[in-house]
Amino acid sequence: MEVTAEELAEKKKRGEDFVLLDVRENWEREVCTISNDIHIPMRDVRTRFTELPKDKEIIVYCHTGNRSFWITNFLLSQGFRAKNLEGGIDEWAEKIEKEMKRY
């Protein structure tokens, strides 16, 4: 299950109620973030996933979509409604927030 940067931008614009989960490292967040997200580093998700709501869609992102792909699959296996942000924050910066700092 994936969502494109454009689809995420539309969801945000419509004010849909979902959780945007950043699984990147702290140093990556110092470079850039997508507004209104929550942060649980990938290494901590398996011990902290109970902090996430099961009644909302969760869109997971990382730098390019690889780490978030694995976390999305883990969350799906735990009964969450999760989707991976295709291309991660890098694609978001390229297509949506073009002024965003990239790394």
N, CA, C and O atoms as a MOPAC input file, in Angstrom:
PM7 MOZYME 1SCF
protein

 N      0.84100 1    -1.18100 1     0.00000 1
 C      0.00000 1     0.00000 1     0.00000 1
 C      0.88400 1     1.24200 1     0.00000 1
 O      1.69500 1     1.43100 1     0.90700 1
 N      0.73200 1     2.07300 1    -0.99900 1
 C      1.51400 1     3.29900 1    -1.07800 1
 C      0.61800 1     4.49400 1    -1.38400 1
 O     -0.48700 1     4.35300 1    -1.90700 1
 N      1.12200 1     5.65900 1    -1.04500 1
 C      0.47100 1     6.91300 1    -1.36500 1
 C      1.54200 1     7.80000 1    -2.00000 1
 O      2.68600 1     7.82200 1    -1.54500 1
 N      1.17100 1     8.52400 1    -3.04200 1
 C      2.13100 1     9.40800 1    -3.69700 1
 C      2.21300 1    10.74100 1    -2.95300 1
 O      1.36100 1    11.06200 1    -2.12500 1
 N      3.24300 1    11.49700 1    -3.26100 1
 C      3.39300 1    12.82200 1    -2.66000 1
 C      2.18000 1    13.69500 1    -2.99500 1
 O      1.68400 1    14.43600 1    -2.14600 1
 N      1.72000 1    13.60100 1    -4.21300 1
 C      0.55700 1    14.38800 1    -4.62400 1
 C     -0.69400 1    13.98500 1    -3.85300 1
 O     -1.47700 1    14.84400 1    -3.44700 1
 N     -0.88700 1    12.68700 1    -3.65000 1
 C     -2.04700 1    12.20700 1    -2.88700 1
 C     -1.96500 1    12.67200 1    -1.43400 1
 O     -2.97500 1    13.06600 1    -0.85100 1
 N     -0.76900 1    12.62900 1    -0.84800 1
 C     -0.60000 1    13.11000 1     0.51700 1
 C     -0.89400 1    14.60500 1     0.60500 1
 O     -1.54300 1    15.05500 1     1.54900 1
 N     -0.42700 1    15.36500 1    -0.36000 1
 C     -0.68300 1    16.80900 1    -0.37500 1
 C     -2.18800 1    17.08000 1    -0.43000 1
 O     -2.67500 1    17.99200 1     0.23800 1
 N     -2.92200 1    16.30100 1    -1.21400 1
 C     -4.37700 1    16.46200 1    -1.30200 1
 C     -5.05400 1    16.11200 1     0.02300 1
 O     -5.97100 1    16.80900 1     0.45500 1
 N     -4.61200 1    15.05500 1     0.65600 1
 C     -5.17200 1    14.66600 1     1.95900 1
 C     -4.97300 1    15.79200 1     2.97500 1
 O     -5.88600 1    16.13500 1     3.72600 1
 N     -3.76300 1    16.36200 1     2.98400 1
 C     -3.46900 1    17.46000 1     3.91100 1
 C     -4.33000 1    18.67500 1     3.57900 1
 O     -4.85700 1    19.32800 1     4.48000 1
 N     -4.47200 1    18.97500 1     2.30400 1
 C     -5.26600 1    20.12900 1     1.86000 1
 C     -6.74100 1    19.98000 1     2.25600 1
 O     -7.39000 1    20.95300 1     2.64200 1
 N     -7.25900 1    18.75600 1     2.15400 1
 C     -8.65500 1    18.48700 1     2.51300 1
 C     -8.85500 1    18.40300 1     4.02200 1
 O     -9.99100 1    18.35900 1     4.49500 1
 N     -7.76300 1    18.38000 1     4.77800 1
 C     -7.86800 1    18.28300 1     6.23200 1
 C     -8.27500 1    16.90900 1     6.72200 1
 O     -8.90000 1    16.77900 1     7.77500 1
 N     -7.92300 1    15.87700 1     5.95900 1
 C     -8.25800 1    14.50800 1     6.37700 1
 C     -7.56500 1    14.17900 1     7.69200 1
 O     -6.48700 1    14.69100 1     7.99400 1
 N     -8.20400 1    13.32300 1     8.45400 1
 C     -7.69300 1    12.93000 1     9.76100 1
 C     -6.86500 1    11.65100 1     9.61400 1
 O     -7.41700 1    10.55800 1     9.48800 1
 N     -5.56200 1    11.79200 1     9.63100 1
 C     -4.65400 1    10.65600 1     9.52400 1
 C     -3.39700 1    10.98200 1    10.32400 1
 O     -3.19100 1    12.12000 1    10.74600 1
 N     -2.56600 1     9.97100 1    10.52400 1
 C     -1.30000 1    10.15200 1    11.22100 1
 C     -0.17600 1    10.07100 1    10.19800 1
 O     -0.11400 1     9.13600 1     9.39900 1
 N      0.70400 1    11.05500 1    10.23100 1
 C      1.88700 1    11.06000 1     9.38500 1
 C      3.06900 1    10.68200 1    10.27400 1
 O      3.44600 1    11.43600 1    11.17000 1
 N      3.64700 1     9.51500 1    10.02100 1
 C      4.69500 1     8.95700 1    10.87500 1
 C      6.05400 1     9.02500 1    10.18700 1
 O      6.26000 1     8.42200 1     9.13400 1
 N      6.96900 1     9.76000 1    10.78900 1
 C      8.34100 1     9.88300 1    10.30700 1
 C      9.19800 1     8.85200 1    11.03700 1
 O      9.28200 1     8.87600 1    12.26400 1
 N      9.83400 1     7.94900 1    10.29300 1
 C     10.66200 1     6.91200 1    10.90800 1
 C     12.16000 1     7.17000 1    10.69800 1
 O     12.97800 1     6.27100 1    10.89900 1
 N     12.51500 1     8.38100 1    10.29900 1
 C     13.92700 1     8.72600 1    10.06800 1
 C     14.65500 1     8.97000 1    11.39000 1
 O     14.04800 1     9.00000 1    12.46000 1
 N     15.95100 1     9.14200 1    11.28300 1
 C     16.78900 1     9.44000 1    12.43900 1
 C     16.65800 1    10.91500 1    12.82200 1
 O     16.22500 1    11.73900 1    12.01700 1
 N     17.03500 1    11.23400 1    14.05700 1
 C     16.95100 1    12.61800 1    14.54600 1
 C     17.71200 1    13.59800 1    13.65600 1
 O     17.20800 1    14.68300 1    13.36600 1
 N     18.91600 1    13.23100 1    13.21900 1
 C     19.71100 1    14.15800 1    12.40300 1
 C     19.01500 1    14.48300 1    11.08800 1
 O     19.17500 1    15.58200 1    10.55800 1
 N     18.24100 1    13.53300 1    10.55500 1
 C     17.51700 1    13.77500 1     9.30700 1
 C     16.40100 1    14.79500 1     9.51600 1
 O     16.12300 1    15.61900 1     8.64500 1
 N     15.77300 1    14.72400 1    10.67800 1
 C     14.69500 1    15.67800 1    10.99500 1
 C     15.24000 1    17.09300 1    11.15100 1
 O     14.52000 1    18.06700 1    10.93200 1
 N     16.50900 1    17.20600 1    11.52700 1
 C     17.11500 1    18.52800 1    11.64200 1
 C     17.25800 1    19.19100 1    10.27300 1
 O     17.32300 1    20.41700 1    10.18400 1
 N     17.30700 1    18.39800 1     9.21500 1
 C     17.42000 1    18.93400 1     7.85000 1
 C     16.05000 1    19.37900 1     7.33600 1
 O     15.90700 1    20.48000 1     6.80500 1
 N     15.04300 1    18.51100 1     7.49900 1
 C     13.70400 1    18.83300 1     6.98200 1
 C     12.67400 1    17.87800 1     7.57200 1
 O     13.00100 1    16.76700 1     7.98800 1
 N     11.42800 1    18.33100 1     7.60000 1
 C     10.29700 1    17.49400 1     8.01600 1
 C      9.06100 1    17.91000 1     7.22500 1
 O      9.01700 1    18.98900 1     6.63300 1
 N      8.08200 1    17.05500 1     7.22800 1
 C      6.76300 1    17.38600 1     6.68800 1
 C      5.92500 1    17.81100 1     7.88700 1
 O      5.90700 1    17.12600 1     8.90900 1
 N      5.24600 1    18.91400 1     7.76900 1
 C      4.50600 1    19.47400 1     8.90600 1
 C      3.46500 1    18.50200 1     9.46400 1
 O      2.90000 1    17.67200 1     8.75000 1
 N      3.24100 1    18.64300 1    10.76300 1
 C      2.22300 1    17.88400 1    11.49800 1
 C      2.46100 1    16.38100 1    11.49800 1
 O      1.51800 1    15.59500 1    11.40900 1
 N      3.71400 1    15.99100 1    11.59600 1
 C      4.01700 1    14.57500 1    11.68000 1
 C      4.33600 1    14.18500 1    13.11800 1
 O      4.46000 1    15.03900 1    13.99500 1
 N      4.46400 1    12.89200 1    13.34300 1
 C      4.99100 1    12.41500 1    14.61800 1
 C      6.24700 1    11.61600 1    14.29700 1
 O      6.39900 1    11.09700 1    13.19100 1
 N      7.13300 1    11.52500 1    15.25900 1
 C      8.41900 1    10.89400 1    15.00400 1
 C      8.64000 1     9.70000 1    15.91700 1
 O      8.62200 1     9.81800 1    17.14200 1
 N      8.84900 1     8.55700 1    15.29800 1
 C      9.31900 1     7.36500 1    15.99600 1
 C     10.38800 1     6.77200 1    15.08200 1
 O     10.05700 1     6.24200 1    14.02200 1
 N     11.65300 1     6.84600 1    15.46600 1
 C     12.70500 1     6.27900 1    14.61300 1
 C     12.44000 1     4.80600 1    14.30300 1
 O     11.86900 1     4.08300 1    15.11900 1
 N     12.85100 1     4.38200 1    13.14400 1
 C     12.61000 1     3.01100 1    12.69500 1
 C     12.99800 1     1.99000 1    13.75800 1
 O     12.25600 1     1.03900 1    14.00300 1
 N     14.13500 1     2.17500 1    14.38200 1
 C     14.62800 1     1.19900 1    15.36300 1
 C     13.70400 1     1.07200 1    16.57800 1
 O     13.76300 1     0.07400 1    17.29700 1
 N     12.85400 1     2.07300 1    16.81100 1
 C     11.97800 1     2.07800 1    17.98400 1
 C     10.53600 1     1.66800 1    17.69300 1
 O      9.75600 1     1.46600 1    18.62400 1
 N     10.17500 1     1.54300 1    16.43900 1
 C      8.76900 1     1.28600 1    16.09600 1
 C      8.26300 1    -0.02300 1    16.69400 1
 O      7.13300 1    -0.07700 1    17.18100 1
 N      9.06000 1    -1.05900 1    16.66800 1
 C      8.60900 1    -2.37100 1    17.17300 1
 C      8.30300 1    -2.34800 1    18.66800 1
 O      7.53500 1    -3.18100 1    19.15000 1
 N      8.89100 1    -1.41100 1    19.40800 1
 C      8.60400 1    -1.32300 1    20.84200 1
 C      7.63100 1    -0.19600 1    21.17500 1
 O      7.12100 1    -0.13000 1    22.29300 1
 N      7.36900 1     0.69000 1    20.21500 1
 C      6.50700 1     1.83800 1    20.49600 1
 C      5.24300 1     1.89900 1    19.64000 1
 O      4.48400 1     2.86300 1    19.74000 1
 N      5.00200 1     0.89600 1    18.80500 1
 C      3.86100 1     0.96400 1    17.88700 1
 C      2.52900 1     1.06500 1    18.60700 1
 O      1.54900 1     1.52000 1    18.01600 1
 N      2.46300 1     0.65200 1    19.87000 1
 C      1.20700 1     0.75100 1    20.61600 1
 C      0.83500 1     2.20900 1    20.90500 1
 O     -0.28900 1     2.48200 1    21.32600 1
 N      1.75500 1     3.14400 1    20.68700 1
 C      1.46000 1     4.57500 1    20.84400 1
 C      0.62700 1     5.09900 1    19.68000 1
 O      0.06600 1     6.19100 1    19.76300 1
 N      0.54400 1     4.33500 1    18.60300 1
 C     -0.16200 1     4.77300 1    17.40100 1
 C     -1.63500 1     4.37500 1    17.46300 1
 O     -1.96700 1     3.31500 1    17.99300 1
 N     -2.52000 1     5.21700 1    16.92400 1
 C     -3.94900 1     4.88800 1    16.94100 1
 C     -4.31000 1     3.86900 1    15.86000 1
 O     -3.85700 1     3.97400 1    14.72000 1
 N     -5.11800 1     2.89900 1    16.22300 1
 C     -5.55500 1     1.89800 1    15.24000 1
 C     -6.77800 1     2.37100 1    14.45600 1
 O     -7.15100 1     1.76000 1    13.45400 1
 N     -7.39300 1     3.44800 1    14.90800 1
 C     -8.60800 1     3.91500 1    14.24300 1
 C     -8.34300 1     4.96700 1    13.16800 1
 O     -9.28800 1     5.52500 1    12.61100 1
 N     -7.07700 1     5.24600 1    12.86800 1
 C     -6.73500 1     6.23300 1    11.83700 1
 C     -5.77200 1     5.62700 1    10.83100 1
 O     -4.98500 1     4.73800 1    11.15700 1
 N     -5.84700 1     6.11600 1     9.61900 1
 C     -4.87000 1     5.73800 1     8.60900 1
 C     -3.51200 1     6.31500 1     9.01400 1
 O     -3.42900 1     7.45000 1     9.48300 1
 N     -2.46200 1     5.53400 1     8.83300 1
 C     -1.11100 1     5.97800 1     9.14700 1
 C     -0.31200 1     5.99200 1     7.85300 1
 O     -0.21000 1     4.97800 1     7.16300 1
 N      0.25100 1     7.14800 1     7.53300 1
 C      1.12300 1     7.27400 1     6.37100 1
 C      2.54300 1     7.39300 1     6.89800 1
 O      2.86700 1     8.31200 1     7.65100 1
 N      3.38400 1     6.44900 1     6.49300 1
 C      4.74100 1     6.34300 1     7.00200 1
 C      5.71000 1     6.90900 1     5.97000 1
 O      5.59200 1     6.65000 1     4.77200 1
 N      6.68300 1     7.69600 1     6.47000 1
 C      7.70200 1     8.18700 1     5.54000 1
 C      9.10000 1     8.15800 1     6.13000 1
 O      9.30000 1     8.17900 1     7.34400 1
 N     10.06100 1     8.11000 1     5.20800 1
 C     11.48500 1     8.19700 1     5.54700 1
 C     12.13400 1     9.05600 1     4.46000 1
 O     11.46800 1     9.92000 1     3.89000 1
 N     13.39200 1     8.84500 1     4.16800 1
 C     14.07300 1     9.65800 1     3.16100 1
 C     13.61200 1     9.31200 1     1.74500 1
 O     13.18800 1    10.19500 1     1.00000 1
 N     13.69300 1     8.03300 1     1.37000 1
 C     13.34600 1     7.65100 1     0.00100 1
 C     12.23100 1     6.61400 1    -0.11200 1
 O     11.82600 1     6.25900 1    -1.21800 1
 N     11.73700 1     6.13100 1     1.01500 1
 C     10.64200 1     5.17000 1     0.99200 1
 C     11.03100 1     3.74200 1     1.30900 1
 O     10.15700 1     2.87800 1     1.39200 1
 N     12.31200 1     3.46300 1     1.49000 1
 C     12.73600 1     2.08400 1     1.77000 1
 C     12.47400 1     1.67700 1     3.21000 1
 O     11.83300 1     0.65500 1     3.45200 1
 N     12.95300 1     2.45000 1     4.16300 1
 C     12.71300 1     2.12900 1     5.57600 1
 C     11.22500 1     2.15800 1     5.89200 1
 O     10.71000 1     1.29100 1     6.59900 1
 N     10.54700 1     3.15900 1     5.36400 1
 C      9.11200 1     3.27400 1     5.64100 1
 C      8.32200 1     2.11600 1     5.02400 1
 O      7.26800 1     1.74600 1     5.54100 1
 N      8.81800 1     1.54500 1     3.93300 1
 C      8.19000 1     0.36300 1     3.34000 1
 C      8.15100 1    -0.77900 1     4.35800 1
 O      7.11800 1    -1.42400 1     4.53600 1
 N      9.28700 1    -1.02600 1     5.02800 1
 C      9.35800 1    -2.11100 1     6.01100 1
 C      8.48000 1    -1.82600 1     7.21600 1
 O      7.82500 1    -2.72900 1     7.73600 1
 N      8.46300 1    -0.58300 1     7.66000 1
 C      7.62300 1    -0.23100 1     8.81300 1
 C      6.14800 1    -0.30700 1     8.44600 1
 O      5.33100 1    -0.74700 1     9.25500 1
 N      5.80100 1     0.11400 1     7.24300 1
 C      4.41000 1     0.00000 1     6.78300 1
 C      3.95600 1    -1.45200 1     6.83400 1
 O      2.87300 1    -1.74900 1     7.33900 1
 N      4.78000 1    -2.35800 1     6.31300 1
 C      4.42600 1    -3.77400 1     6.33700 1
 C      4.31300 1    -4.30900 1     7.75900 1
 O      3.42300 1    -5.10700 1     8.05100 1
 N      5.20300 1    -3.87800 1     8.64000 1
 C      5.10600 1    -4.28900 1    10.03800 1
 C      3.78700 1    -3.81300 1    10.64700 1
 O      3.08600 1    -4.58400 1    11.30200 1
 N      3.45400 1    -2.53100 1    10.42400 1
 C      2.20500 1    -1.99600 1    10.98500 1
 C      0.98700 1    -2.71800 1    10.42100 1
 O      0.03900 1    -2.99600 1    11.15600 1
 N      1.00100 1    -3.02100 1     9.13500 1
 C     -0.09800 1    -3.78400 1     8.54400 1
 C     -0.23900 1    -5.14000 1     9.23100 1
 O     -1.35500 1    -5.59700 1     9.47800 1
 N      0.87900 1    -5.78100 1     9.53700 1
 C      0.84300 1    -7.09600 1    10.19600 1
 C      0.29700 1    -7.00000 1    11.62300 1
 O     -0.14000 1    -7.99900 1    12.19300 1
 N      0.32400 1    -5.79800 1    12.19200 1
 C     -0.18700 1    -5.57900 1    13.54000 1
 C     -1.63000 1    -5.05900 1    13.54200 1
 O     -2.17000 1    -4.72000 1    14.59500 1
 N     -2.24400 1    -4.99800 1    12.36600 1
 C     -3.64300 1    -4.60400 1    12.27400 1
 C     -3.89500 1    -3.11900 1    12.03100 1
 O     -5.03300 1    -2.66300 1    12.13400 1
 N     -2.84400 1    -2.35700 1    11.70800 1
 C     -3.01600 1    -0.93700 1    11.42000 1
 C     -3.36200 1    -0.73200 1     9.95200 1
 O     -3.06400 1    -1.57500 1     9.10600 1
 N     -3.99400 1     0.39600 1     9.66300 1
 C     -4.24800 1     0.81400 1     8.28500 1
 C     -3.09300 1     1.73300 1     7.89200 1
 O     -3.15500 1     2.94200 1     8.11100 1
 N     -2.05200 1     1.16500 1     7.31800 1
 C     -0.83300 1     1.92100 1     7.03600 1
 C     -0.53500 1     1.95900 1     5.54400 1
 O     -0.82200 1     1.01700 1     4.80500 1
 N      0.05400 1     3.08200 1     5.12500 1
 C      0.50800 1     3.25300 1     3.74600 1
 C      1.88800 1     3.88900 1     3.77300 1
 O      2.21300 1     4.67200 1     4.66600 1
 N      2.68500 1     3.54100 1     2.78600 1
 C      4.02900 1     4.06800 1     2.63100 1
 C      4.00300 1     5.28300 1     1.70400 1
 O      3.34400 1     5.25900 1     0.66400 1
 N      4.72300 1     6.35100 1     2.08100 1
 C      4.85800 1     7.49200 1     1.18300 1
 C      5.87500 1     7.13300 1     0.11100 1
 O      7.07000 1     7.03100 1     0.38900 1
 N      5.40700 1     6.94500 1    -1.08800 1
 C      6.25100 1     6.56600 1    -2.22000 1
 C      7.32500 1     7.63500 1    -2.45600 1
 O      7.00800 1     8.81100 1    -2.63100 1
 N      8.57800 1     7.22400 1    -2.45900 1
 C      9.67800 1     8.16300 1    -2.70100 1
 C     10.08400 1     8.97100 1    -1.49100 1
 O     11.04000 1     9.74400 1    -1.55700 1
 N      9.37400 1     8.80900 1    -0.37900 1
 C      9.72100 1     9.47400 1     0.86600 1
 C      9.71700 1    10.99500 1     0.80600 1
 O      9.11900 1    11.60800 1    -0.07800 1
 N     10.40700 1    11.58000 1     1.78000 1
 C     10.45500 1    13.03700 1     1.87200 1
 C     11.23800 1    13.63400 1     0.70500 1
 O     11.05400 1    14.80200 1     0.36300 1
 N     12.10800 1    12.83400 1     0.09500 1
 C     12.86000 1    13.32100 1    -1.05700 1
 C     11.91400 1    13.63100 1    -2.21800 1
 O     12.04700 1    14.66500 1    -2.87200 1
 N     10.97500 1    12.74700 1    -2.46500 1
 C      9.99300 1    12.99800 1    -3.52600 1
 C      9.02900 1    14.12300 1    -3.13600 1
 O      8.61100 1    14.91300 1    -3.98200 1
 N      8.68200 1    14.18400 1    -1.85000 1
 C      7.83300 1    15.27900 1    -1.36100 1
 C      8.50500 1    16.62400 1    -1.66000 1
 O      7.86000 1    17.55400 1    -2.14400 1
 N      9.79500 1    16.71400 1    -1.36800 1
 C     10.53700 1    17.95600 1    -1.60600 1
 C     10.63000 1    18.26500 1    -3.09600 1
 O     10.55700 1    19.42800 1    -3.49500 1
 N     10.78700 1    17.25000 1    -3.90300 1
 C     10.90700 1    17.44700 1    -5.34600 1
 C      9.59100 1    17.90400 1    -5.98000 1
 O      9.59200 1    18.74100 1    -6.88300 1
 N      8.47400 1    17.35600 1    -5.50600 1
 C      7.19300 1    17.60900 1    -6.16700 1
 C      6.27200 1    18.58500 1    -5.44500 1
 O      5.47900 1    19.26700 1    -6.09400 1
 N      6.35800 1    18.67000 1    -4.11200 1
 C      5.37400 1    19.45300 1    -3.36000 1
 C      6.01100 1    20.67800 1    -2.70900 1
 O      5.62900 1    21.80700 1    -3.01700 1
 N      6.96500 1    20.47400 1    -1.82300 1
 C      7.62600 1    21.58500 1    -1.11900 1
 C      8.99100 1    21.81800 1    -1.74700 1
 O     10.02100 1    21.44800 1    -1.18500 1
 N      8.98100 1    22.42900 1    -2.90800 1
 C     10.21700 1    22.56600 1    -3.70400 1
 C     11.27700 1    23.42700 1    -3.02400 1
 O     12.45100 1    23.35300 1    -3.38700 1
 N     10.89100 1    24.23200 1    -2.05800 1
 C     11.86200 1    25.06000 1    -1.32600 1
 C     12.47900 1    24.30500 1    -0.14500 1
 O     13.38300 1    24.81700 1     0.51500 1
 N     11.99200 1    23.09000 1     0.12100 1
 C     12.48200 1    22.29800 1     1.24700 1
 C     13.94500 1    21.92500 1     1.04000 1
 O     14.36400 1    21.57900 1    -0.06400 1
 N     14.70800 1    22.00400 1     2.11900 1
 C     16.10300 1    21.59300 1     2.09400 1
 C     16.15300 1    20.08400 1     1.87000 1
 O     15.35800 1    19.34000 1     2.44300 1
 N     17.08900 1    19.63700 1     1.03400 1
 C     17.20800 1    18.19800 1     0.72500 1
 C     18.57400 1    17.68000 1     1.11500 1
 O     19.53000 1    18.44200 1     1.26000 1
 N     18.64900 1    16.38500 1     1.28000 1
 C     19.92000 1    15.74400 1     1.63400 1
 C     20.07500 1    14.43700 1     0.89100 1
 O     21.08200 1    13.74800 1     1.05600 1

